[in-house]
């Protein structure tokens, strides 16, 4: 028995030993997985949800959160950390986890480069790295992962081209490159991916045609190429892919007509978007054959003709947008097709604004789907009255019919639209009273009825619209008193405009309750009485216009509490007394109009009164003193008293001593000045620039640019060409501006730029290193200026990249804000910190250079002028500018074109235009603008209609790409591709729109026609800094990267 027990013990020991060997073998086999996971954990810098806290030795790594293993081999087969708010980088050691079939790190904040070691993961089927902050080029070694089925790189910052080695990934069903900085062309070998179901190339810098090989992808359902630089015809490439359900082509430069048979060749489409392209011709009738179509979006093209009646057959249609085309004939019956759209029972959005539709609004508009959320018909040629049936659209949130010829009264049953948030009826010929039923619109935030013929009084019931932010009823025939009820609306924060009507009585004392209001305009009415003292409570007031009324009394001292006031107009009233000193102490005040009143006494000289272009006191006959430019008589004093006081010994003796000392001091200074000037004149040669800058030889410059070769050519400016060079003395990279001396004014420009730049130093002004005034190898006169090289080029190239510049990255909102602030700081230095002040005179995007850190530098001072120069020089400048500014049309202030004097206000105008261009993405010379509508008026009109439609699409997509943290993949972004202004609420946050509106308002106030009305540049800086601060605080609060 003992023997058997001994044998049993041996067998048990052997069994334990084998188990131990298997365990050791298994542990050693999967040890690389554990180490790689720990390596990843060590690279994670932020883990706010504590996801990786479980990654420790208290549990086997197969039990860690986000890790899945094979039950047999205990090797890691899946790593899923999607949407865990992780911040960090990816280690190359992940390439050692060779059993991985799935990596999902989407929707985090990972950064850095993707390791080439990912190419070792030969079993990988899914790789999702979307919605992170990865940079660099996409690693080519991923082409070894030939088992890949889904590959998502969207929503990062990848650069370069799609690796050509990816042609090996023929098993792909899903491929996403959207929202990056990729360049080059969409590769034709994509046509070999016969299993592909969905592809996104949107929001990049791809150029060229859409490859025809895509037409071979018979299973393709989803294709997104929105927001690139794609050109040429598109339909031959894709019109035969009958499987397509989602097609987004928006925001490119695609051309051609919509195929007449598109409804037969693409019968399965659910969403079709081609907005912001160059499509022309009619809308095909065959679109009605696409029975499942839900979204049809083609704004901002050149489509003509009418909307086919057959559209009414699309019973699933939800979104129909053909805004900003050339549809309609301007004739009766243009909108008859609306009666057929009544069959589209799912229709939510109908946008036909900015076309040529004429005739009356058909009564059948009231038969449209009760699901309607947005009806936009503004800026057409519509006439007649608003149909009463409009009240049937009970779910409307936005109704826009502005800038038409609508007449008659506003139907009372508009009060049935209890979900309405925005109502635009401005710039029509509407008459009758403001309907009292509007009081029922409790969700209303913006009400625009200005520039009509409305009459009678404002209904007191408007005070029940407790969500109202903006109320504009200006330029009508309204009368009676201003109802106190609307002044109880604490929600009013943007604008209350009641100007140019016939209101009477006092301005109600309750106006002091509008503590959040930024703009109040009651000008050009018949209001009387005193100015309410409790306006001091309106501490957020920026613009207050009480002009053109019958106000009496003095300016209340309490207005001194309005520290943020920028514009104050009290003109054309019956105000009297002295001008209060506190007005000169309001630091934000940039425009003050006190004209045509009965003020008396001395005009202050502090603050706003120190600049005659910022104030107006004309028409006050009893004023005196002030600045000489005001041409007021000197103030009178008691001469007898003054003479006795002056003749007193204690006054006379110090004055005499002081005068004697000053005479001696001035004499000494004068003698020194004459001696110094004589010495300087004796040593001065023909080139005045040698006084200012060290010189460099022509041979050195020629050597540094390889003989001014084409390879070193950067571009051309007002008076010459710019080359990139490397100085042999220290190896520094410089930009060399070679002047074309055959150009009239170029030689003078050289001297002027030297004068302007030699003694000024500022972070945001282009620094001049040296100059060259010599003879070239052919014996011709040669002049050049040498500057620090700006590696990121000029602002114009970043705002408007050409096909050759398609590698340029898009500018985000914060980058544009920083650049705008940099430019403003540079101008502020020139205008307010140089003695004498300097006007740049040629501010435009191509003269704004950006360094490695994207810091903006104002350059090209060839037209700059010292503001104390004499009138003769002004004349020569006018002659020079007439030639040099041909390339600056659109940025030139209007007063320069009529012989006005050069001023710093002219620079502010150019800055305002530049700021508008930075936001809307269109040059002031864009074909969209003409004689009747310039970029200023275009933007101003858009502010009252919603600005999202005019904003640079690349700016919106850059920001929404960053903030779209809710989606789990690129699909959410793709769904946005075909949406218009009305749908942007779903993905563009309200803070984004408000931020853009604030910037555009600054641009508008800088580009006003009258120089004295423009914002001072130092005020601009403060306002932009405030916007930037709010923007960053919001992003930090909501953890937006």
FENGICOR-V48202 format. One record per residue. RES is the residue in three letters. SS is DSSP state (H for helix, E for strand, C for the rest). Layout:
# FENGICOR-V48202
res: {RES | RES}
ss: {SS | SS}
This chain:
# FENGICOR-V48202
res: {UNK | UNK | UNK | UNK | UNK | UNK | UNK | UNK | UNK | UNK | UNK | UNK | UNK | UNK | UNK | UNK | UNK | UNK | UNK | UNK | UNK | UNK | UNK | UNK | UNK | UNK | UNK | UNK | UNK | UNK | UNK | UNK | UNK | UNK | UNK | UNK | UNK | UNK | UNK | UNK | UNK | UNK | UNK | UNK | UNK | UNK | UNK | UNK | UNK | UNK | UNK | UNK | UNK | UNK | UNK | UNK | UNK | UNK | UNK | UNK | UNK | UNK | UNK | UNK | UNK | UNK | UNK | UNK | UNK | UNK | UNK | UNK | UNK | UNK | UNK | UNK | UNK | UNK | UNK | UNK | UNK | UNK | UNK | UNK | UNK | UNK | UNK | UNK | UNK | UNK | UNK | UNK | UNK | UNK | UNK | UNK | UNK | UNK | UNK | UNK | UNK | UNK | UNK | UNK | UNK | UNK | UNK | UNK | UNK | UNK | UNK | UNK | UNK | UNK | UNK | UNK | UNK | UNK | UNK | UNK | UNK | UNK | UNK | UNK | UNK | UNK | UNK | UNK | UNK | UNK | UNK | UNK | UNK | UNK | UNK | UNK | UNK | UNK | UNK | UNK | UNK | UNK | UNK | UNK | UNK | UNK | UNK | UNK | UNK | UNK | UNK | UNK | UNK | UNK | UNK | UNK | UNK | UNK | UNK | UNK | UNK | UNK | UNK | UNK | UNK | UNK | UNK | UNK | UNK | UNK | UNK | UNK | UNK | UNK | UNK | UNK | UNK | UNK | UNK | UNK | UNK | UNK | UNK | UNK | UNK | UNK | UNK | UNK | UNK | UNK | UNK | UNK | UNK | UNK | UNK | UNK | UNK | UNK | UNK | UNK | UNK | UNK | UNK | UNK | UNK | UNK | UNK | UNK | UNK | UNK | UNK | UNK | UNK | UNK | UNK | UNK | UNK | UNK | UNK | UNK | UNK | UNK | UNK | UNK | UNK | UNK | UNK | UNK | UNK | UNK | UNK | UNK | UNK | UNK | UNK | UNK | UNK | UNK | UNK | UNK | UNK | UNK | UNK | UNK | UNK | UNK | UNK | UNK | UNK | UNK | UNK | UNK | UNK | UNK | UNK | UNK | UNK | UNK | UNK | UNK | UNK | UNK | UNK | UNK | UNK | UNK | UNK | UNK | UNK | UNK | UNK | UNK | UNK | UNK | UNK | UNK | UNK | UNK | UNK | UNK | UNK | UNK | UNK | UNK | UNK | UNK | UNK | UNK | UNK | UNK | UNK | UNK | UNK | UNK | UNK | UNK | UNK | UNK | UNK | UNK | UNK | UNK | UNK | UNK | UNK | UNK | UNK | UNK | UNK | UNK | UNK | UNK | UNK | UNK | UNK | UNK | UNK | UNK | UNK | UNK | UNK | UNK | UNK | UNK | UNK | UNK | UNK | UNK | UNK | UNK | UNK | UNK | UNK | UNK | UNK | UNK | UNK | UNK | UNK | UNK | UNK | UNK | UNK | UNK | UNK | UNK | UNK | UNK | UNK | UNK | UNK | UNK | UNK | UNK | UNK | UNK | UNK | UNK | UNK | UNK | UNK | UNK | UNK | UNK | UNK | UNK | UNK | UNK | UNK | UNK | UNK | UNK | UNK | UNK | UNK | UNK | UNK | UNK | UNK | UNK | UNK | UNK | UNK | UNK | UNK | UNK | UNK | UNK | UNK | UNK | UNK | UNK | UNK | UNK | UNK | UNK | UNK | UNK | UNK | UNK | UNK | UNK | UNK | UNK | UNK | UNK | UNK | UNK | UNK | UNK | UNK | UNK | UNK | UNK | UNK | UNK | UNK | UNK | UNK | UNK | UNK | UNK | UNK | UNK | UNK | UNK | UNK | UNK | UNK | UNK | UNK | UNK | UNK | UNK | UNK | UNK | UNK | UNK | UNK | UNK | UNK | UNK | UNK | UNK | UNK | UNK | UNK | UNK | UNK | UNK | UNK | UNK | UNK | UNK | UNK | UNK | UNK | UNK | UNK | UNK | UNK | UNK | UNK | UNK | UNK | UNK | UNK | UNK | UNK | UNK | UNK | UNK | UNK | UNK | UNK | UNK | UNK | UNK | UNK | UNK | UNK | UNK | UNK | UNK | UNK | UNK | UNK | UNK | UNK | UNK | UNK | UNK | UNK | UNK | UNK | UNK | UNK | UNK | UNK | UNK | UNK | UNK | UNK | UNK | UNK | UNK | UNK | UNK | UNK | UNK | UNK | UNK | UNK | UNK | UNK | UNK | UNK | UNK | UNK | UNK | UNK | UNK | UNK | UNK | UNK | UNK | UNK | UNK | UNK | UNK | UNK | UNK | UNK | UNK | UNK | UNK | UNK | UNK | UNK | UNK | UNK | UNK | UNK | UNK | UNK | UNK | UNK | UNK | UNK | UNK | UNK | UNK | UNK | UNK | UNK | UNK | UNK | UNK | UNK | UNK | UNK | UNK | UNK | UNK | UNK | UNK | UNK | UNK | UNK | UNK | UNK | UNK | UNK | UNK | UNK | UNK | UNK | UNK | UNK | UNK | UNK | UNK | UNK | UNK | UNK | UNK | UNK | UNK | UNK | UNK | UNK | UNK | UNK | UNK | UNK | UNK | UNK | UNK | UNK | UNK | UNK | UNK | UNK | UNK | UNK | UNK | UNK | UNK | UNK | UNK | UNK | UNK | UNK | UNK | UNK | UNK | UNK | UNK | UNK | UNK | UNK | UNK | UNK | UNK | UNK | UNK | UNK | UNK | UNK | UNK | UNK | UNK | UNK | UNK | UNK | UNK | UNK | UNK | UNK | UNK | UNK | UNK | UNK | UNK | UNK | UNK | UNK | UNK | UNK | UNK | UNK | UNK | UNK | UNK | UNK | UNK | UNK | UNK | UNK | UNK | UNK | UNK | UNK | UNK | UNK | UNK | UNK | UNK | UNK | UNK | UNK | UNK | UNK | UNK | UNK | UNK | UNK | UNK | UNK | UNK | UNK | UNK | UNK | UNK | UNK | UNK | UNK | UNK | UNK | UNK | UNK | UNK | UNK | UNK | UNK | UNK | UNK | UNK | UNK | UNK | UNK | UNK | UNK | UNK | UNK | UNK | UNK | UNK | UNK | UNK | UNK | UNK | UNK | UNK | UNK | UNK | UNK | UNK | UNK | UNK | UNK | UNK | UNK | UNK | UNK | UNK | UNK | UNK | UNK | UNK | UNK | UNK | UNK | UNK | UNK | UNK | UNK | UNK | UNK | UNK | UNK | UNK | UNK | UNK | UNK | UNK | UNK | UNK | UNK | UNK | UNK | UNK | UNK | UNK | UNK | UNK | UNK | UNK | UNK | UNK | UNK | UNK | UNK | UNK | UNK | UNK | UNK | UNK | UNK | UNK | UNK | UNK | UNK | UNK | UNK | UNK | UNK | UNK | UNK | UNK | UNK | UNK | UNK | UNK | UNK | UNK | UNK | UNK | UNK | UNK | UNK | UNK | UNK | UNK | UNK | UNK | UNK | UNK | UNK | UNK | UNK | UNK | UNK | UNK | UNK | UNK | UNK | UNK | UNK | UNK | UNK | UNK | UNK | UNK | UNK | UNK | UNK | UNK | UNK | UNK | UNK | UNK | UNK | UNK | UNK | UNK | UNK | UNK | UNK | UNK | UNK | UNK | UNK | UNK | UNK | UNK | UNK | UNK | UNK | UNK | UNK | UNK | UNK | UNK | UNK | UNK | UNK | UNK | UNK | UNK | UNK | UNK | UNK | UNK | UNK | UNK | UNK | UNK | UNK | UNK | UNK | UNK | UNK | UNK | UNK | UNK | UNK | UNK | UNK | UNK | UNK | UNK | UNK | UNK | UNK | UNK | UNK | UNK | UNK | UNK | UNK | UNK | UNK | UNK | UNK | UNK | UNK | UNK | UNK | UNK | UNK | UNK | UNK | UNK | UNK | UNK | UNK | UNK | UNK | UNK | UNK | UNK | UNK | UNK | UNK | UNK | UNK | UNK | UNK | UNK | UNK | UNK | UNK | UNK | UNK | UNK | UNK | UNK | UNK | UNK | UNK | UNK | UNK | UNK | UNK | UNK | UNK | UNK | UNK | UNK | UNK | UNK | UNK | UNK | UNK | UNK | UNK | UNK | UNK | UNK | UNK | UNK | UNK | UNK | UNK | UNK | UNK | UNK | UNK | UNK | UNK | UNK | UNK | UNK | UNK | UNK | UNK | UNK | UNK | UNK | UNK | UNK | UNK | UNK | UNK | UNK | UNK | UNK | UNK | UNK | UNK | UNK | UNK | UNK | UNK | UNK | UNK | UNK | UNK | UNK | UNK | UNK | UNK | UNK | UNK | UNK | UNK | UNK | UNK | UNK | UNK | UNK | UNK | UNK | UNK | UNK | UNK | UNK | UNK | UNK | UNK | UNK | UNK | UNK | UNK | UNK | UNK | UNK | UNK | UNK | UNK | UNK | UNK | UNK | UNK | UNK | UNK | UNK | UNK | UNK | UNK | UNK | UNK | UNK | UNK | UNK | UNK | UNK | UNK | UNK | UNK | UNK | UNK | UNK | UNK | UNK | UNK | UNK | UNK | UNK | UNK}
ss: {C | H | H | H | H | H | H | H | H | H | H | H | H | H | H | H | H | H | H | H | H | H | H | H | H | H | H | H | H | H | H | H | H | H | H | H | H | H | H | H | H | H | H | E | E | E | E | C | C | C | H | H | H | H | C | C | C | C | C | C | H | H | H | C | C | C | E | E | E | C | C | C | C | C | C | E | E | E | E | E | C | C | C | C | C | E | E | E | E | C | C | H | H | H | H | H | C | C | C | C | C | E | E | E | C | C | C | C | E | E | E | E | C | C | C | H | H | H | H | H | C | C | C | C | C | E | E | E | C | C | C | C | E | E | E | E | E | C | C | H | H | H | H | H | C | C | C | C | C | E | E | E | C | C | C | C | E | E | E | E | C | C | C | H | H | H | H | H | C | C | C | C | C | E | E | E | C | C | C | C | E | E | C | C | E | C | C | H | H | H | H | H | C | C | C | C | C | E | E | E | C | C | C | C | C | C | E | E | C | C | C | H | H | H | H | H | C | C | C | C | C | E | E | E | C | C | C | C | E | E | E | E | E | C | H | H | H | H | C | C | C | C | C | C | C | E | E | E | C | C | C | C | E | E | E | E | E | C | C | C | C | H | H | H | H | C | C | C | C | C | E | E | E | C | C | C | C | E | E | E | E | C | C | C | H | H | H | H | H | C | C | C | C | C | E | E | E | C | C | C | C | E | E | E | E | C | C | C | H | H | H | H | H | C | C | C | C | C | E | E | E | C | C | C | C | E | E | C | C | C | C | C | C | C | C | C | C | H | H | H | H | C | C | C | C | C | C | C | E | E | E | C | C | C | C | C | C | E | E | E | C | C | H | H | H | H | H | C | C | C | C | C | C | E | E | E | C | C | C | C | E | E | E | E | C | C | C | H | H | H | H | H | C | C | C | C | C | E | E | E | C | C | C | C | E | E | E | E | E | C | C | H | H | H | H | H | C | C | C | C | C | E | E | E | C | C | C | C | E | E | E | E | C | C | C | H | H | H | H | H | C | C | C | C | C | E | E | E | C | C | C | C | E | E | E | E | C | C | C | H | H | H | H | H | C | C | C | C | C | E | E | E | C | C | C | C | E | E | E | E | C | C | C | H | H | H | H | C | C | C | C | C | C | C | E | E | E | C | C | C | C | E | E | E | E | E | C | C | H | H | H | H | H | C | C | C | C | C | E | E | E | C | C | C | C | E | E | E | E | E | C | C | H | H | H | H | H | C | C | C | C | C | E | E | E | C | C | C | C | E | E | E | E | C | C | C | H | H | H | H | H | C | C | C | C | C | E | E | E | C | C | C | C | E | E | E | E | E | C | C | H | H | H | H | H | C | C | C | C | C | E | E | E | C | C | C | C | E | E | E | E | E | E | C | C | C | H | H | H | H | C | H | H | H | E | E | C | C | C | C | C | E | E | E | E | C | C | H | H | H | C | C | C | C | C | C | C | C | H | H | H | H | H | H | H | H | H | C | H | H | H | H | H | H | H | H | H | H | H | H | H | H | H | H | H | H | H | H | H | H | H | H | H | H | H | H | H | H | H | H | H | H | H | C | C | C | C | H | H | H | H | C | C | C | E | C | C | H | H | H | H | H | H | H | C | C | C | C | C | H | H | H | E | E | E | E | C | C | C | E | E | E | E | E | E | E | C | C | C | C | C | C | E | E | E | E | E | E | E | C | C | C | C | C | C | H | H | H | H | H | H | H | H | H | H | H | H | H | C | C | C | C | C | C | E | C | C | E | E | E | E | E | E | E | E | C | C | C | C | C | E | E | E | E | E | E | E | E | C | C | C | C | C | E | H | H | H | H | H | C | C | C | H | H | H | C | C | C | C | C | C | C | H | H | H | H | H | H | H | H | H | H | H | H | H | H | H | H | H | H | H | H | C | C | C | C | C | E | E | C | C | C | C | C | H | H | H | E | E | E | C | C | C | C | C | E | E | E | C | C | C | C | C | C | E | E | C | C | C | C | H | H | H | H | H | H | H | H | H | H | H | H | H | H | H | H | H | H | C | C | C | C | C | H | H | H | H | C | C | C | C | C | C | H | H | H | H | H | H | H | H | H | H | H | H | H | H | H | H | H | C | C | C | C | C | C | C | C | C | C | C | C | C | C | H | H | H | H | H | H | H | H | H | C | C | C | C | H | H | H | C | C | H | H | H | H | H | H | H | H | H | H | H | C | C | C | C | C | C | C | H | H | H | H | H | H | C | C | C | C | H | H | H | H | H | H | C | C | C | H | H | H | H | H | H | H | H | H | H | H | H | H | H | H | H | H | C | C | C | C | H | H | H | C | C | C | H | H | H | H | H | H | H | H | H | H | H | H | H | H | H | H | H | H | H | H | H | C | C | C | C}
